[in-house]
């Protein structure tokens, strides 16, 4: 399971809201071309999300803040939710993508700008992540927190460039 982001213009975001198949096509092309519009955090996505949340990060930049699909009002891990997600026609991977608006991207970039790799993991007990069942697990192994932290410079650069260009960001797991 890998975390992914795709930068899109506001016009592209509007089109994606009504045509996720089209958006999936540009996401796939960006991945295939290793475009600067796309980046990923591989298996570190959940660790990064946990660590940013732990720091009080305002924007849920890993999983997105806005949904393309209206989810049913049921428990996230319920059978009803699994049935709903299974019936979605979607090639995105683990559920439908979500997104961050240009304003949310700018807010995320501003918060990331002053954050260092050391800030991200300072004082973190790996058992916190294990207790929270943060994917992929095994946080007590030497170097696991640092593996997540090493993504921060690229994340900071990606969101900084997206904010500078006024882009939105589509977020998904595959």
Protein Blocks (a to p, Z undefined) as FASTA:
>chain_A
ZZddddddfklmmmmmmommlmmmmmmmmmmnopakbccekjmlmmmmmmmmmnopablf
knopbdfbdcddddfkbmklmmmmmmpccfkbnajaddddfklmmmmmmmmmmpcfklmm
gopafklmmmnopaebjklpghklmmmmmmmmmmmmmmmmmmmnopacddddZZ
